[in-house]
Amino acid sequence: MHSKAVKLAEGVDLSVIAKRTPGFSGADLANLINEAALLAARRNKKAVELSELEEAIDRVMAGPERRTRVITDEEKKIVAYHESGHTIVGKMIDKSHSVHKVSIIPRGHAALGATWYLPNEEKFLASKTSS
């Protein structure tokens, strides 16, 4: 509904965006689409691609990239090990989610990196083993 006013590039799969945005309100989704459209316009693109939608999700959920936060190569290495640990443990423990994206780009106030997962199937109930 919120993407109707924006030209999406051919092949954009909104089901991926839906999986990454559980719990988003209509206003959150409208903000996400608007942010993606702004990113595409800044890049002189005629249509919003999946890359802009993904970046818009990251901005809405974790904040914009903190380009002013300079971290050393050693700190980047530590953050990379940390995020790879999330990836490995997530793969070993949670069979219901797939790793979608790992980043060591500082965002928001405290995040130096992040690991995002996509559910393999839509669930409406959570058990102790699936939550």
N, C-alpha and C positions, 0 to 999 in steps of 0.2 A: 504494500500500500504506500509506504513512504518513499519507495524508489521510483514510483511512476513518473514523477516530475523531473527525474534525472536520467540522462542517457547513459545506459550501462553498456560496456564493451561486450562484444559477442563472446559467449562462453562463460560469462560471470555466473557462478553457481551460488545463488542466494541461500541454498540449504547449508553451505559451509558457514556463511555468516550467521544463519539462524542457530547453528550448533554452538558457535562461539559466543552467542549473546543470550544465554538463558537468563530469565529474570529481568531483561531490559524492558522498560516501559515504552509506550508509544513515543513519548518525548525523547527518551534515550535513543531509540531507533531513528527518529527524525534528526536528532543531533548528529548521529553517526553518519547518515547519508549526506547531510549538509557538510560535515567535516571532510568526507571523501570527495565531494564535489569541489570543495575549495582546494584540496590537494591536487586534484586533476587539473583544475584551472591554472594553478601556479606552475604546473608542469606543461602547460600549453597542450593538453590533451583534449580531444573532441568528445571523449567518453570516459566514464569512470571505470577503471579496471579493478580486478580483484586486489591488486597490490595497494591501491588507495583505500579500499574498504578495510583491508587488514590493518593498515597503518592507522586508520581512523578508529578502529576498535581499540588498538593499543593506546592511542591518545585518550580516548574516552575512559577506558578502564584504569590505566596506570599513569596517565599524565603525558605531557609532551616530552620529547627527548630533552635531556638536560645537557646541551652542548657546552654549557659553561662549567659543568662538573668534569674536571680533568682528572682521570685516574691513570695511575702508572701501569706499565706493562705487567708488572708483578700483580697488581690488584686485578687487572683484566684476567690474568691467568687464574687467580683464586676464584673470581666470580664464574669463570668458565667451568672450573672443576665443580663448584657448588651447583650450578645449573645442570651440569651433566649428571650429577648425583641425583637430582630430582628426576631426571629423565630415566635413569637406570632403575631407581626404586619404583617409580611409577609404572614402568614396563613390567617389573617383576611382581608387583602387588596388585595393581588394578587392571584386570583384564577387560574391563568395560570401557576404558578410555584409551585413545591413541594419542601419542605426543604429536602435536600439530606444529609447534614453533618454539624455538629456544632463542633467547636474546641475551646479550651481555651489554646492551645499550642502557645507560642510566636513564630512568624516567621518574617523574614525580619527585616527591620529597625524599624517599628513602630507598626506593628500588634501584639496585645496581644491575639487576638482570631479572629475567622471568622465564618460566616454562609454562606454556599453555597446552591444554589437552582438548580433544574433541571426543564427545561420547560416540561410541560405535552404534548405539541405538538410543531411541528416545525412551526415557523412563519417567513415570509419574510418581512412583513410590521408591523410597530408598530403604534398604535393610542395613543392618550393622555391617555386613560384608560389602555392600555396594556404595555406601556413603563416604 
